[in-house]
Amino acid sequence: MERDNKMTSADSAVHKPGRAVSMADVAKLAGVSRQTVSRVVNGQACVVEETRKRVVDAMDQLGFYPSFAGRSLRGGKYGCIGLCMFDITHTGNVATLEGLMSAAREYGYAVTLIEFDESESVRLRDTARRLAELPVDGMVFNTNRTIEDFDEFEPLNGLPTIIISMKEHPRCTTIDSDQYGCSQLVVDHLRSRGHTQIRHLAGPKDSITADFRMRGWRDSLERAGLEVVEPLHGDWTADSGYELGEKLVQDAEMTALYAANDQMAMGAIMALRAHGRRVPEDVSVIGVDDSMQGMVPHNDLTTVRFDMRERGRKTFDYFFARLSGESKVETVRLPGELVERGTVADRM
């Protein structure tokens, strides 16, 4: 039986300054057994609420915080996932992070985040070893840029690894929005409105996302027997879209423009209109990601919307399945949704 009396001033003197607080100190102050303290620390349900509160109060009073190492030794898990990504300020990455953290919270997990070093070539092996030095149960890599050792990478033993990427991997489950299929959505929609001269503003050449969107556009045109004019490459910004749009003004045959993201699409629209080309009457324009909604007043851009928060949630779901013993390696593609607004007109 645990004693129910409240903690006294004498009880508070059980810990001597200069010595690390132990579970035994907490047990003595709370008037319970060390086993009860352990149950509270590990979140077990077999402790009555009054006792649990007394233990928590004692932990707070003494400044006792369960260590990752101790928790791992007792339960075999840290309750933390390691995440590494490029540029966490990017709109899609922020939404993905929100979704992953939301799912992690529901599972009682924390997230340890580091960024890839963009100034050097990236190797998953080196990054995995860096994460393995931290208290994590496994890891997620968000690899939307070229990775030097992507195909050769082998996940570290005992650390389940999920990769956010359009590329398939022989030993890791990969998950991503369907960056290839979204281009087919765009081309099919433009063709249904009578367009046959469809140009593309691609993203950076080192971007895996941009590469798959460009491939999807090219393959869709070729399957339809339509002309493929080599795309121009921007850097995802509206400024680059404007600069490239100025170059496309002289393309008299172009009736539709597919930009690899909404910012470049908006920049291109401004350039076309500034040079007398009407949108959508002369040139129809479609972007990808629906990132302008809520940022641009009266947003009229037709685009493809991806649920990036859902991508983050599903990433954690697949991680947790691997952590729970699921060994199947999968390639998961989440489809986009065409959002029709006002920048596409019929071309009959």
Short mmCIF file of the C-alpha atoms (twelve columns), coordinates in Angstrom:
data_MODEL
# 
_entry.id   MODEL 
# 
loop_
_atom_site.group_PDB 
_atom_site.id 
_atom_site.type_symbol 
_atom_site.label_atom_id 
_atom_site.label_alt_id 
_atom_site.label_comp_id 
_atom_site.label_asym_id 
_atom_site.label_seq_id 
_atom_site.Cartn_x 
_atom_site.Cartn_y 
_atom_site.Cartn_z 
_atom_site.pdbx_PDB_model_num 
ATOM 1   C CA . MET A 1   0.000   0.000  0.000   1 
ATOM 2   C CA . GLU A 2   1.275   3.469  -0.881  1 
ATOM 3   C CA . ARG A 3   0.805   6.091  1.863   1 
ATOM 4   C CA . ASP A 4   -1.661  8.829  0.974   1 
ATOM 5   C CA . ASN A 5   -0.431  11.666 3.230   1 
ATOM 6   C CA . LYS A 6   0.705   14.913 1.587   1 
ATOM 7   C CA . MET A 7   4.387   15.721 1.195   1 
ATOM 8   C CA . THR A 8   5.870   17.553 4.167   1 
ATOM 9   C CA . SER A 9   8.813   19.923 4.494   1 
ATOM 10  C CA . ALA A 10  10.771  17.041 6.024   1 
ATOM 11  C CA . ASP A 11  10.017  14.943 2.962   1 
ATOM 12  C CA . SER A 12  11.413  17.663 0.709   1 
ATOM 13  C CA . ALA A 13  14.832  17.256 2.303   1 
ATOM 14  C CA . VAL A 14  15.396  13.737 0.987   1 
ATOM 15  C CA . HIS A 15  17.688  14.956 -1.778  1 
ATOM 16  C CA . LYS A 16  21.110  16.360 -0.997  1 
ATOM 17  C CA . PRO A 17  22.334  19.241 -3.218  1 
ATOM 18  C CA . GLY A 18  25.198  18.335 -5.549  1 
ATOM 19  C CA . ARG A 19  23.949  14.801 -6.181  1 
ATOM 20  C CA . ALA A 20  21.955  13.811 -9.279  1 
ATOM 21  C CA . VAL A 21  18.279  13.283 -8.572  1 
ATOM 22  C CA . SER A 22  17.332  9.613  -8.727  1 
ATOM 23  C CA . MET A 23  14.094  7.702  -9.039  1 
ATOM 24  C CA . ALA A 24  14.570  6.623  -5.433  1 
ATOM 25  C CA . ASP A 25  14.579  10.288 -4.355  1 
ATOM 26  C CA . VAL A 26  11.279  10.844 -6.154  1 
ATOM 27  C CA . ALA A 27  9.797   7.694  -4.605  1 
ATOM 28  C CA . LYS A 28  10.804  8.770  -1.094  1 
ATOM 29  C CA . LEU A 29  9.427   12.295 -1.482  1 
ATOM 30  C CA . ALA A 30  6.156   11.057 -3.004  1 
ATOM 31  C CA . GLY A 31  5.826   8.243  -0.477  1 
ATOM 32  C CA . VAL A 32  5.578   5.519  -3.098  1 
ATOM 33  C CA . SER A 33  7.715   2.670  -4.376  1 
ATOM 34  C CA . ARG A 34  10.335  3.015  -7.110  1 
ATOM 35  C CA . GLN A 35  8.183   0.700  -9.237  1 
ATOM 36  C CA . THR A 36  5.309   3.194  -9.016  1 
ATOM 37  C CA . VAL A 37  7.608   6.051  -10.087 1 
ATOM 38  C CA . SER A 38  8.777   3.914  -12.997 1 
ATOM 39  C CA . ARG A 39  5.177   3.265  -14.054 1 
ATOM 40  C CA . VAL A 40  4.427   7.002  -14.016 1 
ATOM 41  C CA . VAL A 41  7.599   7.853  -15.940 1 
ATOM 42  C CA . ASN A 42  6.734   5.305  -18.628 1 
ATOM 43  C CA . GLY A 43  3.112   6.399  -18.909 1 
ATOM 44  C CA . GLN A 44  1.599   3.120  -17.765 1 
ATOM 45  C CA . ALA A 45  -2.107  3.169  -16.965 1 
ATOM 46  C CA . CYS A 46  -1.991  1.073  -13.779 1 
ATOM 47  C CA . VAL A 47  -1.471  4.037  -11.427 1 
ATOM 48  C CA . VAL A 48  -4.398  5.841  -9.785  1 
ATOM 49  C CA . GLU A 49  -4.643  9.539  -10.667 1 
ATOM 50  C CA . GLU A 50  -4.012  10.801 -7.123  1 
ATOM 51  C CA . THR A 51  -0.797  8.776  -6.862  1 
ATOM 52  C CA . ARG A 52  0.315   9.797  -10.349 1 
ATOM 53  C CA . LYS A 53  -0.140  13.465 -9.474  1 
ATOM 54  C CA . ARG A 54  1.865   13.053 -6.250  1 
ATOM 55  C CA . VAL A 55  4.718   11.466 -8.209  1 
ATOM 56  C CA . VAL A 56  4.645   14.203 -10.865 1 
ATOM 57  C CA . ASP A 57  4.651   16.892 -8.159  1 
ATOM 58  C CA . ALA A 58  7.667   15.250 -6.548  1 
ATOM 59  C CA . MET A 59  9.472   15.079 -9.893  1 
ATOM 60  C CA . ASP A 60  8.802   18.776 -10.461 1 
ATOM 61  C CA . GLN A 61  9.913   19.722 -6.936  1 
ATOM 62  C CA . LEU A 62  13.166  17.797 -7.217  1 
ATOM 63  C CA . GLY A 63  13.849  18.645 -10.861 1 
ATOM 64  C CA . PHE A 64  13.801  15.000 -11.945 1 
ATOM 65  C CA . TYR A 65  13.574  14.408 -15.689 1 
ATOM 66  C CA . PRO A 66  13.639  10.867 -17.104 1 
ATOM 67  C CA . SER A 67  16.682  10.449 -19.346 1 
ATOM 68  C CA . PHE A 68  16.434  9.242  -22.926 1 
ATOM 69  C CA . ALA A 69  19.045  6.626  -22.161 1 
ATOM 70  C CA . GLY A 70  17.191  5.273  -19.160 1 
ATOM 71  C CA . ARG A 71  13.888  5.218  -21.016 1 
ATOM 72  C CA . SER A 72  15.527  3.342  -23.902 1 
ATOM 73  C CA . LEU A 73  17.072  0.757  -21.566 1 
ATOM 74  C CA . ARG A 74  13.709  0.113  -19.915 1 
ATOM 75  C CA . GLY A 75  11.444  0.157  -22.940 1 
ATOM 76  C CA . GLY A 76  13.789  -0.374 -25.876 1 
ATOM 77  C CA . LYS A 77  12.613  2.908  -27.481 1 
ATOM 78  C CA . TYR A 78  13.408  6.600  -27.168 1 
ATOM 79  C CA . GLY A 79  10.023  7.793  -28.390 1 
ATOM 80  C CA . CYS A 80  11.669  10.099 -30.910 1 
ATOM 81  C CA . ILE A 81  12.036  10.116 -34.713 1 
ATOM 82  C CA . GLY A 82  14.921  11.784 -36.533 1 
ATOM 83  C CA . LEU A 83  14.020  13.966 -39.524 1 
ATOM 84  C CA . CYS A 84  16.394  15.540 -42.023 1 
ATOM 85  C CA . MET A 85  15.268  17.824 -44.850 1 
ATOM 86  C CA . PHE A 86  16.391  20.616 -47.147 1 
ATOM 87  C CA . ASP A 87  15.239  24.193 -46.445 1 
ATOM 88  C CA . ILE A 88  12.606  23.890 -43.726 1 
ATOM 89  C CA . THR A 89  11.207  27.325 -44.690 1 
ATOM 90  C CA . HIS A 90  9.927   26.028 -48.055 1 
ATOM 91  C CA . THR A 91  6.118   26.022 -48.116 1 
ATOM 92  C CA . GLY A 92  5.791   22.318 -48.914 1 
ATOM 93  C CA . ASN A 93  8.352   21.321 -46.307 1 
ATOM 94  C CA . VAL A 94  6.634   23.365 -43.591 1 
ATOM 95  C CA . ALA A 95  3.304   21.645 -44.308 1 
ATOM 96  C CA . THR A 96  4.975   18.212 -44.427 1 
ATOM 97  C CA . LEU A 97  6.655   18.902 -41.088 1 
ATOM 98  C CA . GLU A 98  3.332   19.961 -39.565 1 
ATOM 99  C CA . GLY A 99  1.674   16.745 -40.729 1 
ATOM 100 C CA . LEU A 100 4.489   14.516 -39.521 1 
ATOM 101 C CA . MET A 101 4.630   16.210 -36.123 1 
ATOM 102 C CA . SER A 102 0.857   15.972 -35.754 1 
ATOM 103 C CA . ALA A 103 0.952   12.219 -36.393 1 
ATOM 104 C CA . ALA A 104 3.997   11.806 -34.123 1 
ATOM 105 C CA . ARG A 105 2.184   13.607 -31.323 1 
ATOM 106 C CA . GLU A 106 -0.756  11.216 -31.603 1 
ATOM 107 C CA . TYR A 107 1.649   8.283  -31.232 1 
ATOM 108 C CA . GLY A 108 3.371   9.956  -28.260 1 
ATOM 109 C CA . TYR A 109 6.519   10.654 -30.301 1 
ATOM 110 C CA . ALA A 110 8.816   13.657 -30.494 1 
ATOM 111 C CA . VAL A 111 10.700  14.813 -33.621 1 
ATOM 112 C CA . THR A 112 14.398  15.663 -33.778 1 
ATOM 113 C CA . LEU A 113 15.048  17.855 -36.838 1 
ATOM 114 C CA . ILE A 114 18.287  18.616 -38.668 1 
ATOM 115 C CA . GLU A 115 18.886  20.159 -42.101 1 
ATOM 116 C CA . PHE A 116 20.956  18.853 -44.976 1 
ATOM 117 C CA . ASP A 117 24.024  20.992 -45.638 1 
ATOM 118 C CA . GLU A 118 23.204  22.607 -48.975 1 
ATOM 119 C CA . SER A 119 26.770  23.847 -49.471 1 
ATOM 120 C CA . GLU A 120 28.157  20.315 -49.852 1 
ATOM 121 C CA . SER A 121 27.217  17.144 -51.725 1 
ATOM 122 C CA . VAL A 122 24.727  15.158 -49.668 1 
ATOM 123 C CA . ARG A 123 25.269  11.541 -48.657 1 
ATOM 124 C CA . LEU A 124 22.541  9.634  -46.838 1 
ATOM 125 C CA . ARG A 125 25.099  7.371  -45.180 1 
ATOM 126 C CA . ASP A 126 26.812  10.291 -43.450 1 
ATOM 127 C CA . THR A 127 23.526  11.895 -42.436 1 
ATOM 128 C CA . ALA A 128 22.201  8.590  -41.085 1 
ATOM 129 C CA . ARG A 129 25.265  8.186  -38.896 1 
ATOM 130 C CA . ARG A 130 24.808  11.704 -37.588 1 
ATOM 131 C CA . LEU A 131 21.179  11.008 -36.687 1 
ATOM 132 C CA . ALA A 132 22.130  7.643  -35.153 1 
ATOM 133 C CA . GLU A 133 24.255  9.505  -32.593 1 
ATOM 134 C CA . LEU A 134 21.074  11.160 -31.334 1 
ATOM 135 C CA . PRO A 135 18.352  9.478  -29.219 1 
ATOM 136 C CA . VAL A 136 16.077  8.412  -32.116 1 
ATOM 137 C CA . ASP A 137 14.240  5.175  -32.937 1 
ATOM 138 C CA . GLY A 138 14.531  5.659  -36.696 1 
ATOM 139 C CA . MET A 139 14.709  8.340  -39.339 1 
ATOM 140 C CA . VAL A 140 13.036  10.097 -42.241 1 
ATOM 141 C CA . PHE A 141 14.911  11.808 -45.076 1 
ATOM 142 C CA . ASN A 142 13.134  14.449 -47.159 1 
ATOM 143 C CA . THR A 143 15.252  14.304 -50.307 1 
ATOM 144 C CA . ASN A 144 13.878  16.664 -52.926 1 
ATOM 145 C CA . ARG A 145 17.356  17.287 -54.341 1 
ATOM 146 C CA . THR A 146 20.038  15.093 -55.850 1 
ATOM 147 C CA . ILE A 147 21.583  12.674 -53.342 1 
ATOM 148 C CA . GLU A 148 25.024  11.286 -54.130 1 
ATOM 149 C CA . ASP A 149 24.567  7.796  -52.651 1 
ATOM 150 C CA . PHE A 150 20.765  7.428  -52.951 1 
ATOM 151 C CA . ASP A 151 20.725  4.034  -54.704 1 
ATOM 152 C CA . GLU A 152 23.584  2.554  -52.675 1 
ATOM 153 C CA . PHE A 153 22.338  3.685  -49.269 1 
ATOM 154 C CA . GLU A 154 21.573  0.954  -46.726 1 
ATOM 155 C CA . PRO A 155 19.583  1.884  -43.617 1 
ATOM 156 C CA . LEU A 156 21.415  1.357  -40.349 1 
ATOM 157 C CA . ASN A 157 20.589  -1.851 -38.532 1 
ATOM 158 C CA . GLY A 158 17.767  -1.403 -36.032 1 
ATOM 159 C CA . LEU A 159 16.814  2.078  -37.273 1 
ATOM 160 C CA . PRO A 160 13.787  1.990  -39.620 1 
ATOM 161 C CA . THR A 161 14.185  4.548  -42.403 1 
ATOM 162 C CA . ILE A 162 11.615  6.186  -44.684 1 
ATOM 163 C CA . ILE A 163 12.605  8.438  -47.598 1 
ATOM 164 C CA . ILE A 164 10.364  11.202 -48.926 1 
ATOM 165 C CA . SER A 165 11.208  11.017 -52.612 1 
ATOM 166 C CA . MET A 166 9.708   10.256 -56.007 1 
ATOM 167 C CA . LYS A 167 12.558  7.851  -56.672 1 
ATOM 168 C CA . GLU A 168 12.153  4.196  -55.761 1 
ATOM 169 C CA . HIS A 169 14.634  2.673  -53.337 1 
ATOM 170 C CA . PRO A 170 15.487  -1.026 -53.069 1 
ATOM 171 C CA . ARG A 171 15.707  -1.126 -49.255 1 
ATOM 172 C CA . CYS A 172 13.593  1.776  -47.962 1 
ATOM 173 C CA . THR A 173 9.955   2.689  -48.413 1 
ATOM 174 C CA . THR A 174 9.673   5.951  -50.352 1 
ATOM 175 C CA . ILE A 175 6.669   8.264  -50.233 1 
ATOM 176 C CA . ASP A 176 5.878   11.472 -52.082 1 
ATOM 177 C CA . SER A 177 3.175   13.472 -53.796 1 
ATOM 178 C CA . ASP A 178 2.853   12.228 -57.376 1 
ATOM 179 C CA . GLN A 179 5.137   14.760 -59.048 1 
ATOM 180 C CA . TYR A 180 4.988   12.838 -62.329 1 
ATOM 181 C CA . GLY A 181 1.242   12.215 -62.380 1 
ATOM 182 C CA . CYS A 182 0.410   15.862 -61.670 1 
ATOM 183 C CA . SER A 183 1.857   16.793 -65.056 1 
ATOM 184 C CA . GLN A 184 -0.379  14.280 -66.779 1 
ATOM 185 C CA . LEU A 185 -3.346  15.899 -64.988 1 
ATOM 186 C CA . VAL A 186 -2.285  19.287 -66.360 1 
ATOM 187 C CA . VAL A 187 -1.661  18.153 -69.941 1 
ATOM 188 C CA . ASP A 188 -4.883  16.130 -70.080 1 
ATOM 189 C CA . HIS A 189 -6.845  19.132 -68.830 1 
ATOM 190 C CA . LEU A 190 -5.270  21.487 -71.370 1 
ATOM 191 C CA . ARG A 191 -5.832  19.028 -74.189 1 
ATOM 192 C CA . SER A 192 -9.486  18.698 -73.173 1 
ATOM 193 C CA . ARG A 193 -9.760  22.481 -73.619 1 
ATOM 194 C CA . GLY A 194 -8.294  22.256 -77.125 1 
ATOM 195 C CA . HIS A 195 -4.627  23.136 -76.491 1 
ATOM 196 C CA . THR A 196 -1.871  21.438 -78.463 1 
ATOM 197 C CA . GLN A 197 1.054   23.877 -78.118 1 
ATOM 198 C CA . ILE A 198 1.836   23.473 -74.421 1 
ATOM 199 C CA . ARG A 199 5.099   24.904 -73.061 1 
ATOM 200 C CA . HIS A 200 6.742   24.237 -69.704 1 
ATOM 201 C CA . LEU A 201 8.603   26.372 -67.178 1 
ATOM 202 C CA . ALA A 202 10.636  23.799 -65.250 1 
ATOM 203 C CA . GLY A 203 12.215  24.121 -61.818 1 
ATOM 204 C CA . PRO A 204 15.954  23.913 -61.019 1 
ATOM 205 C CA . LYS A 205 17.926  21.189 -62.769 1 
ATOM 206 C CA . ASP A 206 19.132  19.715 -59.453 1 
ATOM 207 C CA . SER A 207 15.568  19.332 -58.136 1 
ATOM 208 C CA . ILE A 208 14.109  15.814 -58.169 1 
ATOM 209 C CA . THR A 209 10.619  17.309 -57.922 1 
ATOM 210 C CA . ALA A 210 11.194  19.532 -60.951 1 
ATOM 211 C CA . ASP A 211 12.689  16.647 -62.896 1 
ATOM 212 C CA . PHE A 212 9.677   14.384 -62.397 1 
ATOM 213 C CA . ARG A 213 7.230   17.178 -63.248 1 
ATOM 214 C CA . MET A 214 9.183   17.850 -66.428 1 
ATOM 215 C CA . ARG A 215 9.259   14.146 -67.316 1 
ATOM 216 C CA . GLY A 216 5.509   13.864 -66.801 1 
ATOM 217 C CA . TRP A 217 4.885   16.853 -69.084 1 
ATOM 218 C CA . ARG A 218 7.234   15.558 -71.791 1 
ATOM 219 C CA . ASP A 219 5.897   11.990 -71.732 1 
ATOM 220 C CA . SER A 220 2.283   13.184 -71.798 1 
ATOM 221 C CA . LEU A 221 2.929   15.303 -74.886 1 
ATOM 222 C CA . GLU A 222 4.808   12.519 -76.646 1 
ATOM 223 C CA . ARG A 223 2.070   9.980  -75.933 1 
ATOM 224 C CA . ALA A 224 -0.430  12.400 -77.463 1 
ATOM 225 C CA . GLY A 225 1.774   12.988 -80.510 1 
ATOM 226 C CA . LEU A 226 2.214   16.687 -79.660 1 
ATOM 227 C CA . GLU A 227 5.267   18.855 -80.210 1 
ATOM 228 C CA . VAL A 228 7.763   19.060 -77.341 1 
ATOM 229 C CA . VAL A 229 9.596   22.382 -77.130 1 
ATOM 230 C CA . GLU A 230 12.518  22.241 -74.703 1 
ATOM 231 C CA . PRO A 231 11.519  23.808 -71.365 1 
ATOM 232 C CA . LEU A 232 13.115  26.805 -69.676 1 
ATOM 233 C CA . HIS A 233 14.440  26.341 -66.140 1 
ATOM 234 C CA . GLY A 234 13.676  28.724 -63.288 1 
ATOM 235 C CA . ASP A 235 14.511  28.677 -59.587 1 
ATOM 236 C CA . TRP A 236 10.958  28.398 -58.170 1 
ATOM 237 C CA . THR A 237 10.662  32.173 -57.597 1 
ATOM 238 C CA . ALA A 238 8.141   34.558 -59.153 1 
ATOM 239 C CA . ASP A 239 11.065  36.683 -60.395 1 
ATOM 240 C CA . SER A 240 12.437  33.782 -62.426 1 
ATOM 241 C CA . GLY A 241 8.939   33.123 -63.761 1 
ATOM 242 C CA . TYR A 242 8.747   36.734 -64.923 1 
ATOM 243 C CA . GLU A 243 12.166  36.588 -66.623 1 
ATOM 244 C CA . LEU A 244 11.296  33.345 -68.421 1 
ATOM 245 C CA . GLY A 245 7.847   34.646 -69.288 1 
ATOM 246 C CA . GLU A 246 9.493   37.544 -71.103 1 
ATOM 247 C CA . LYS A 247 11.414  35.048 -73.227 1 
ATOM 248 C CA . LEU A 248 8.230   33.151 -74.062 1 
ATOM 249 C CA . VAL A 249 6.382   36.257 -75.229 1 
ATOM 250 C CA . GLN A 250 7.897   35.808 -78.695 1 
ATOM 251 C CA . ASP A 251 6.553   32.244 -79.008 1 
ATOM 252 C CA . ALA A 252 3.563   32.969 -81.237 1 
ATOM 253 C CA . GLU A 253 2.487   29.315 -81.427 1 
ATOM 254 C CA . MET A 254 2.243   28.802 -77.659 1 
ATOM 255 C CA . THR A 255 -1.352  28.602 -76.468 1 
ATOM 256 C CA . ALA A 256 -0.763  27.175 -72.989 1 
ATOM 257 C CA . LEU A 257 1.960   27.377 -70.356 1 
ATOM 258 C CA . TYR A 258 2.506   24.846 -67.558 1 
ATOM 259 C CA . ALA A 259 4.747   26.180 -64.782 1 
ATOM 260 C CA . ALA A 260 6.362   23.798 -62.298 1 
ATOM 261 C CA . ASN A 261 5.072   25.813 -59.342 1 
ATOM 262 C CA . ASP A 262 2.608   28.602 -58.620 1 
ATOM 263 C CA . GLN A 263 5.177   31.309 -57.956 1 
ATOM 264 C CA . MET A 264 6.762   30.928 -61.384 1 
ATOM 265 C CA . ALA A 265 3.289   30.730 -62.924 1 
ATOM 266 C CA . MET A 266 2.308   34.052 -61.333 1 
ATOM 267 C CA . GLY A 267 5.548   35.681 -62.480 1 
ATOM 268 C CA . ALA A 268 5.026   34.420 -66.031 1 
ATOM 269 C CA . ILE A 269 1.445   35.719 -66.093 1 
ATOM 270 C CA . MET A 270 2.668   39.193 -65.142 1 
ATOM 271 C CA . ALA A 271 5.303   39.112 -67.901 1 
ATOM 272 C CA . LEU A 272 2.863   37.913 -70.547 1 
ATOM 273 C CA . ARG A 273 0.322   40.578 -69.666 1 
ATOM 274 C CA . ALA A 274 2.991   43.284 -69.492 1 
ATOM 275 C CA . HIS A 275 3.900   42.464 -73.111 1 
ATOM 276 C CA . GLY A 276 0.355   42.395 -74.427 1 
ATOM 277 C CA . ARG A 277 -0.385  38.653 -74.240 1 
ATOM 278 C CA . ARG A 278 -3.743  38.139 -72.534 1 
ATOM 279 C CA . VAL A 279 -4.234  35.388 -69.935 1 
ATOM 280 C CA . PRO A 280 -6.211  33.229 -70.499 1 
ATOM 281 C CA . GLU A 281 -7.559  34.541 -73.842 1 
ATOM 282 C CA . ASP A 282 -4.195  34.285 -75.661 1 
ATOM 283 C CA . VAL A 283 -2.258  31.978 -73.337 1 
ATOM 284 C CA . SER A 284 -3.683  29.650 -70.685 1 
ATOM 285 C CA . VAL A 285 -1.498  29.110 -67.593 1 
ATOM 286 C CA . ILE A 286 -1.445  26.352 -64.952 1 
ATOM 287 C CA . GLY A 287 0.827   26.019 -61.928 1 
ATOM 288 C CA . VAL A 288 1.427   23.397 -59.225 1 
ATOM 289 C CA . ASP A 289 1.126   23.354 -55.404 1 
ATOM 290 C CA . ASP A 290 -1.693  25.860 -54.766 1 
ATOM 291 C CA . SER A 291 0.652   27.891 -52.578 1 
ATOM 292 C CA . MET A 292 -0.808  31.284 -53.546 1 
ATOM 293 C CA . GLN A 293 -4.190  30.717 -51.911 1 
ATOM 294 C CA . GLY A 294 -4.525  33.072 -48.982 1 
ATOM 295 C CA . MET A 295 -1.416  35.000 -50.051 1 
ATOM 296 C CA . VAL A 296 -2.571  36.598 -53.311 1 
ATOM 297 C CA . PRO A 297 -5.917  38.450 -53.185 1 
ATOM 298 C CA . HIS A 298 -8.516  37.157 -55.638 1 
ATOM 299 C CA . ASN A 299 -6.212  34.290 -56.605 1 
ATOM 300 C CA . ASP A 300 -7.375  33.160 -60.044 1 
ATOM 301 C CA . LEU A 301 -4.639  30.650 -60.876 1 
ATOM 302 C CA . THR A 302 -5.604  27.173 -62.049 1 
ATOM 303 C CA . THR A 303 -3.241  24.736 -60.342 1 
ATOM 304 C CA . VAL A 304 -2.652  21.253 -58.949 1 
ATOM 305 C CA . ARG A 305 -3.083  20.972 -55.192 1 
ATOM 306 C CA . PHE A 306 -1.127  18.502 -53.053 1 
ATOM 307 C CA . ASP A 307 -2.044  17.762 -49.450 1 
ATOM 308 C CA . MET A 308 1.433   18.146 -47.979 1 
ATOM 309 C CA . ARG A 309 0.237   17.737 -44.397 1 
ATOM 310 C CA . GLU A 310 -1.230  14.374 -45.358 1 
ATOM 311 C CA . ARG A 311 2.119   13.472 -46.903 1 
ATOM 312 C CA . GLY A 312 3.751   14.166 -43.546 1 
ATOM 313 C CA . ARG A 313 1.149   12.150 -41.651 1 
ATOM 314 C CA . LYS A 314 1.434   9.161  -43.956 1 
ATOM 315 C CA . THR A 315 5.223   9.334  -43.747 1 
ATOM 316 C CA . PHE A 316 5.025   8.854  -39.988 1 
ATOM 317 C CA . ASP A 317 2.424   6.084  -40.382 1 
ATOM 318 C CA . TYR A 318 4.789   4.137  -42.627 1 
ATOM 319 C CA . PHE A 319 7.686   4.798  -40.259 1 
ATOM 320 C CA . PHE A 320 5.695   3.490  -37.309 1 
ATOM 321 C CA . ALA A 321 4.675   0.400  -39.288 1 
ATOM 322 C CA . ARG A 322 8.358   -0.365 -39.925 1 
ATOM 323 C CA . LEU A 323 9.121   0.296  -36.258 1 
ATOM 324 C CA . SER A 324 6.403   -2.209 -35.330 1 
ATOM 325 C CA . GLY A 325 7.950   -4.947 -37.473 1 
ATOM 326 C CA . GLU A 326 6.501   -4.372 -40.963 1 
ATOM 327 C CA . SER A 327 9.281   -5.326 -43.386 1 
ATOM 328 C CA . LYS A 328 7.606   -4.664 -46.731 1 
ATOM 329 C CA . VAL A 329 9.333   -2.004 -48.856 1 
ATOM 330 C CA . GLU A 330 6.781   0.133  -50.711 1 
ATOM 331 C CA . THR A 331 6.679   2.977  -53.227 1 
ATOM 332 C CA . VAL A 332 3.839   5.304  -52.214 1 
ATOM 333 C CA . ARG A 333 2.540   8.075  -54.492 1 
ATOM 334 C CA . LEU A 334 -0.154  10.496 -53.295 1 
ATOM 335 C CA . PRO A 335 -2.217  11.945 -56.162 1 
ATOM 336 C CA . GLY A 336 -2.790  15.663 -56.664 1 
ATOM 337 C CA . GLU A 337 -6.085  17.435 -57.329 1 
ATOM 338 C CA . LEU A 338 -6.654  19.809 -60.247 1 
ATOM 339 C CA . VAL A 339 -8.092  23.095 -58.967 1 
ATOM 340 C CA . GLU A 340 -9.845  24.950 -61.789 1 
ATOM 341 C CA . ARG A 341 -9.985  28.719 -61.502 1 
ATOM 342 C CA . GLY A 342 -9.721  31.341 -64.209 1 
ATOM 343 C CA . THR A 343 -6.386  31.108 -66.044 1 
ATOM 344 C CA . VAL A 344 -7.395  28.450 -68.572 1 
ATOM 345 C CA . ALA A 345 -9.659  29.136 -71.563 1 
ATOM 346 C CA . ASP A 346 -10.914 26.933 -74.399 1 
ATOM 347 C CA . ARG A 347 -8.803  26.887 -77.558 1 
ATOM 348 C CA . MET A 348 -11.081 25.625 -80.312 1 
# 
